[in-house]
Amino acid sequence: MMFGLKTPPRKPARSEAEKPFWISFSDLMTALMVLFLVSMSVALMSVTQEYVSGPDAHEKKKNACLNEVSKMTSKEFPDVKINGNSISFGTLAQFGVSQHWLDKESQKNLRKYVPRVLSLARSPKCAPVFKRVIVEGFASASGRYLYNLNLSLQRAERLLCILLDPKASHALDERDRRDVRNLFLVAGSSFNALKPTGAESRRIELKLEFLDYKEKPEKIREAKLDKEHICPLN
C-alpha cells in the first residue's frame, strides 16, 4: 500500500483590488501643481472680471440716471436744455443786467422743475450713483472780474432762496427742501463760459455730480429746517 504525502492547500492569491495603492512622489507634485494653477486662474479671472465689468457697470448706471433726467426734461420742460450732466434753464431763469433776482414766473418754473429732478435722484435707478447738485451762476463779459464773480455767486444763491421758501407759490414740500439744503452746493464763474449774447450769459445752471466707482456717499448731517425763511440777499 502506497502512502502519499499530504501537502497543505494553497492559499488563494490576493486579488488586484486588495493590493495597496501608492502614488509616486512625482505624481503627487504634479497633481498639486495642477491644483495650484487652477486656483490661480480662477482668482485671476475673478479679479479681472471685477476690474473690467465693475467700473463699466457703474458708468452704465450713471448714464441710465442721466437718461431718465433727460427724458423727463424734454417731455415736461422742453425749454430746459441738458448738455452732458449740465442743466441750463435759458430764458426760464434769465437775470437782468447787474441783477440777481428773478421774476415770479421764473421762480415758479424753478419750483416745478427741481422737485422732478430730486424725485429722480431718489429713484432706484439714480440713488446708488447720485452724489449732489452744483448750482453755478454766470455773468456777462461786462464789468470787473470780482464784481461779476460776486454777482454770479448771488445768482446761484438766489436759486436756493427760491427753492427753500416754504410760503411761496408752488413751494417745495419739506422733503424736497431738506434735499436742497443737503445736496446743493453753490458756485460762481464770473464771466467764464460765456454765451453768444450778454443776456444768455446772465444765467444759472445745475450740474449733476455722481459718485465715482467704489466711492462712498458722504454722511449727511441731519438737522431741522430753519424755522424762519430769511434770504440774506436784498
Secondary structure, 3 states (H helix, E strand, C coil): CCCCCCCCCCCCCCCHHHCCCCCCHHHHHHHHHHHHHHHHHHHHHHHHHHHHHHHHHHHHHHHHHHHHHHHHHHHHCCCCEEECCEEECHHHHCCCCCCCCCCHHHHHHHHHHHHHHHHHHCCCCCCCCEEEEEEEECCCCCCCHHHHHHHHHHHHHHHHHHHHCCCCCCCCCHHHHHHHHHHEEEEECCCCCCCCCHHHHCCEEEEEEECCCCCCCCCCCCCCCCCCCCCCCC
